[in-house]
Amino acid sequence: MSNITLISTIHKENGKCNSDELLKIIESISPEIIFEECTPSDFHRYYQEKIPTASLEVNTVKKYLRNYQIEHIPVDTYFATYKILDICSIKKEFDIMLCIFDNYDEYCFLQEELFSMTCRNGFDFLNSKQSDELFDQIRIVEEKIVKHRNDEKLSRAYKLFNGKIKDKREDIIINNIYNYSKEHEYDQALLYIGAEHRKSIIKKIEKYEIQKKTKLNWTFYGG
């Protein structure tokens, strides 16, 4: 049976959560394959066209590839999947939503706590129940703000980004990994994904394993 380790990350370096630390984790796992939370178009830009990126994960994978020959595969998707024509407008709504959240002290306090804990404890924190609980608290506060504001545009944006798009992306990532695993044999793989997805994607993986015939031996880094 193929083995795959899920590692929760952030996309920008922050203290102990940096590319050197992530590289140590990857080297300890020694994957033959890395499934990247990256769209095919971004994958092409970062690896084929070699366009620089601030992504912690991509920079780490590039470091790993200097010394190890492995397969690395983009498994993410984004706006095109949802047939959204005006991508710029949608991104603008997302930015406006975040600006509104930033006006609330309770939200800012939780974001500062997330930043601080990530900086001090790195990947050990991001792959813990404590991290899951903090992201749950953030979501609860966001929902309270959306309800309090009673703004149709804000409500639509929140449901789109934290519901439909998030859900769809996770489903596609999981399906892409299982579809690849049906056609290819490997011993050890790795999937990295943003820490805000950790709790929900673990639940989806467990559900997928029950419903589908294809089985993978998952390890969730940090337990």
ZIDAVEN-V162224 format. One record per helix or strand of 3 or more residues. SS is the DSSP state (~ for helix, > for strand). FROM is the first residue (numbers start at 1). TO is the last residue. If there is no record, write none. Layout:
SS_FROM_TO ; SS_FROM_TO
//
This chain:
>_3_9 ; ~_19_29 ; >_33_39 ; ~_40_48 ; ~_56_67 ; >_71_76 ; ~_79_82 ; ~_87_101 ; ~_105_126 ; ~_129_149 ; ~_152_183 ; >_188_194 ; ~_195_211 ; >_217_220
//
